[in-house]
Amino acid sequence: MSKLHYDGSFVIEKENHYYRIVPLDMHILVVASVNKTAGVWGAYIGSVGGTNHKEEWRMVQDWGTKLAKHIAAAIFPELNKQFAYRE
């Protein structure tokens, strides 16, 4: 299931995982990955082609650079309040 937000971000929900994807621009995505069972989350940033964010986010999830907690918390404050950050 996917939901598009007013800022261009969108959410993907799968069984025990929740992903929130935020485009910083056409070619840079930030992906928050939440493991709902373990109650932890992490965030990754990476460059993409910019043609289809609904598919390109997976590349950032798999190969992106993990963000430091303070940066991830600034982008996803609601996740930081709900879950522990996966170091």
LUMLO-776120 format. One record per residue (C-alpha): residue number from 0; residue in one letter; x, y, z. Coordinates in steps of 0.2 Angstrom, whole numbers, plus 5000, padded with zeros to 4 digits. Layout:
! LUMLO-776120
<rec><i>NUM</i><aa>A</aa><east>X</east><north>Y</north><up>Z</up></rec>
...
! end
This chain:
! LUMLO-776120
<rec><i>0</i><aa>M</aa><east>5000</east><north>5000</north><up>5000</up></rec>
<rec><i>1</i><aa>S</aa><east>5007</east><north>5017</north><up>4995</up></rec>
<rec><i>2</i><aa>K</aa><east>5001</east><north>5034</north><up>5001</up></rec>
<rec><i>3</i><aa>L</aa><east>5007</east><north>5051</north><up>4993</up></rec>
<rec><i>4</i><aa>H</aa><east>5009</east><north>5066</north><up>5005</up></rec>
<rec><i>5</i><aa>Y</aa><east>5008</east><north>5084</north><up>5000</up></rec>
<rec><i>6</i><aa>D</aa><east>5027</east><north>5087</north><up>5001</up></rec>
<rec><i>7</i><aa>G</aa><east>5030</east><north>5073</north><up>4988</up></rec>
<rec><i>8</i><aa>S</aa><east>5034</east><north>5060</north><up>5001</up></rec>
<rec><i>9</i><aa>F</aa><east>5025</east><north>5043</north><up>5001</up></rec>
<rec><i>10</i><aa>V</aa><east>5023</east><north>5028</north><up>5013</up></rec>
<rec><i>11</i><aa>I</aa><east>5025</east><north>5010</north><up>5009</up></rec>
<rec><i>12</i><aa>E</aa><east>5018</east><north>4997</north><up>5021</up></rec>
<rec><i>13</i><aa>K</aa><east>5023</east><north>4979</north><up>5021</up></rec>
<rec><i>14</i><aa>E</aa><east>5019</east><north>4966</north><up>5035</up></rec>
<rec><i>15</i><aa>N</aa><east>5031</east><north>4971</north><up>5049</up></rec>
<rec><i>16</i><aa>H</aa><east>5039</east><north>4986</north><up>5040</up></rec>
<rec><i>17</i><aa>Y</aa><east>5035</east><north>5003</north><up>5036</up></rec>
<rec><i>18</i><aa>Y</aa><east>5044</east><north>5014</north><up>5024</up></rec>
<rec><i>19</i><aa>R</aa><east>5043</east><north>5033</north><up>5022</up></rec>
<rec><i>20</i><aa>I</aa><east>5051</east><north>5041</north><up>5007</up></rec>
<rec><i>21</i><aa>V</aa><east>5055</east><north>5059</north><up>5006</up></rec>
<rec><i>22</i><aa>P</aa><east>5062</east><north>5067</north><up>4990</up></rec>
<rec><i>23</i><aa>L</aa><east>5075</east><north>5081</north><up>4994</up></rec>
<rec><i>24</i><aa>D</aa><east>5075</east><north>5085</north><up>4976</up></rec>
<rec><i>25</i><aa>M</aa><east>5072</east><north>5075</north><up>4960</up></rec>
<rec><i>26</i><aa>H</aa><east>5088</east><north>5065</north><up>4962</up></rec>
<rec><i>27</i><aa>I</aa><east>5090</east><north>5063</north><up>4981</up></rec>
<rec><i>28</i><aa>L</aa><east>5079</east><north>5052</north><up>4991</up></rec>
<rec><i>29</i><aa>V</aa><east>5079</east><north>5049</north><up>5010</up></rec>
<rec><i>30</i><aa>V</aa><east>5071</east><north>5033</north><up>5015</up></rec>
<rec><i>31</i><aa>A</aa><east>5066</east><north>5029</north><up>5033</up></rec>
<rec><i>32</i><aa>S</aa><east>5064</east><north>5011</north><up>5037</up></rec>
<rec><i>33</i><aa>V</aa><east>5054</east><north>5005</north><up>5052</up></rec>
<rec><i>34</i><aa>N</aa><east>5054</east><north>4988</north><up>5059</up></rec>
<rec><i>35</i><aa>K</aa><east>5037</east><north>4988</north><up>5068</up></rec>
<rec><i>36</i><aa>T</aa><east>5040</east><north>4971</north><up>5077</up></rec>
<rec><i>37</i><aa>A</aa><east>5057</east><north>4976</north><up>5084</up></rec>
<rec><i>38</i><aa>G</aa><east>5052</east><north>4994</north><up>5087</up></rec>
<rec><i>39</i><aa>V</aa><east>5067</east><north>5002</north><up>5078</up></rec>
<rec><i>40</i><aa>W</aa><east>5070</east><north>5013</north><up>5063</up></rec>
<rec><i>41</i><aa>G</aa><east>5084</east><north>5019</north><up>5052</up></rec>
<rec><i>42</i><aa>A</aa><east>5086</east><north>5032</north><up>5038</up></rec>
<rec><i>43</i><aa>Y</aa><east>5096</east><north>5031</north><up>5022</up></rec>
<rec><i>44</i><aa>I</aa><east>5100</east><north>5044</north><up>5009</up></rec>
<rec><i>45</i><aa>G</aa><east>5105</east><north>5042</north><up>4991</up></rec>
<rec><i>46</i><aa>S</aa><east>5105</east><north>5048</north><up>4973</up></rec>
<rec><i>47</i><aa>V</aa><east>5093</east><north>5041</north><up>4960</up></rec>
<rec><i>48</i><aa>G</aa><east>5089</east><north>5043</north><up>4942</up></rec>
<rec><i>49</i><aa>G</aa><east>5074</east><north>5054</north><up>4946</up></rec>
<rec><i>50</i><aa>T</aa><east>5062</east><north>5045</north><up>4934</up></rec>
<rec><i>51</i><aa>N</aa><east>5052</east><north>5034</north><up>4946</up></rec>
<rec><i>52</i><aa>H</aa><east>5053</east><north>5037</north><up>4965</up></rec>
<rec><i>53</i><aa>K</aa><east>5041</east><north>5023</north><up>4968</up></rec>
<rec><i>54</i><aa>E</aa><east>5053</east><north>5011</north><up>4962</up></rec>
<rec><i>55</i><aa>E</aa><east>5070</east><north>5020</north><up>4965</up></rec>
<rec><i>56</i><aa>W</aa><east>5068</east><north>5021</north><up>4984</up></rec>
<rec><i>57</i><aa>R</aa><east>5072</east><north>5002</north><up>4985</up></rec>
<rec><i>58</i><aa>M</aa><east>5090</east><north>5006</north><up>4979</up></rec>
<rec><i>59</i><aa>V</aa><east>5092</east><north>5019</north><up>4992</up></rec>
<rec><i>60</i><aa>Q</aa><east>5086</east><north>5007</north><up>5006</up></rec>
<rec><i>61</i><aa>D</aa><east>5098</east><north>4994</north><up>5000</up></rec>
<rec><i>62</i><aa>W</aa><east>5113</east><north>5004</north><up>4995</up></rec>
<rec><i>63</i><aa>G</aa><east>5111</east><north>5022</north><up>5002</up></rec>
<rec><i>64</i><aa>T</aa><east>5121</east><north>5030</north><up>5016</up></rec>
<rec><i>65</i><aa>K</aa><east>5114</east><north>5028</north><up>5033</up></rec>
<rec><i>66</i><aa>L</aa><east>5111</east><north>5045</north><up>5041</up></rec>
<rec><i>67</i><aa>A</aa><east>5117</east><north>5050</north><up>5059</up></rec>
<rec><i>68</i><aa>K</aa><east>5103</east><north>5050</north><up>5072</up></rec>
<rec><i>69</i><aa>H</aa><east>5102</east><north>5068</north><up>5074</up></rec>
<rec><i>70</i><aa>I</aa><east>5100</east><north>5071</north><up>5055</up></rec>
<rec><i>71</i><aa>A</aa><east>5087</east><north>5057</north><up>5053</up></rec>
<rec><i>72</i><aa>A</aa><east>5077</east><north>5064</north><up>5068</up></rec>
<rec><i>73</i><aa>A</aa><east>5076</east><north>5081</north><up>5060</up></rec>
<rec><i>74</i><aa>I</aa><east>5069</east><north>5074</north><up>5044</up></rec>
<rec><i>75</i><aa>F</aa><east>5057</east><north>5061</north><up>5053</up></rec>
<rec><i>76</i><aa>P</aa><east>5053</east><north>5069</north><up>5070</up></rec>
<rec><i>77</i><aa>E</aa><east>5038</east><north>5058</north><up>5072</up></rec>
<rec><i>78</i><aa>L</aa><east>5047</east><north>5042</north><up>5070</up></rec>
<rec><i>79</i><aa>N</aa><east>5061</east><north>5047</north><up>5082</up></rec>
<rec><i>80</i><aa>K</aa><east>5047</east><north>5050</north><up>5095</up></rec>
<rec><i>81</i><aa>Q</aa><east>5039</east><north>5033</north><up>5092</up></rec>
<rec><i>82</i><aa>F</aa><east>5054</east><north>5021</north><up>5089</up></rec>
<rec><i>83</i><aa>A</aa><east>5072</east><north>5018</north><up>5094</up></rec>
<rec><i>84</i><aa>Y</aa><east>5085</east><north>5023</north><up>5081</up></rec>
<rec><i>85</i><aa>R</aa><east>5095</east><north>5008</north><up>5074</up></rec>
<rec><i>86</i><aa>E</aa><east>5113</east><north>5012</north><up>5076</up></rec>
! end
